[in-house]
Amino acid sequence: TADAFIIRFVCNDDVYPGTPKFLHQDIDSGQGIRNTYFEFETALACVPSPVDCQVTDLAGNEYDLSGLSA
């Protein structure tokens, strides 16, 4: 027998952390296969927003920290 849980993550900036939603289940008793499908809307699936990597310390020195984001 084989069971599979298929989760499709969907970007939604308005939902955090989100909740999985059951979609449907496919069962093939003859082959012993059961696939269960879920959809998960969450902001965690979205591409992160760009971040400003330029900082200035109290002495007015400017630093480019973009190399740390890779």
Secondary structure, 3 states (H helix, E strand, C coil): CEEEEEEEEEECCCCCCCCEEEEEEEEECCCCEEEEEEEEEEHHHCCCCCCCCEEECCCCCEEECHHHHC
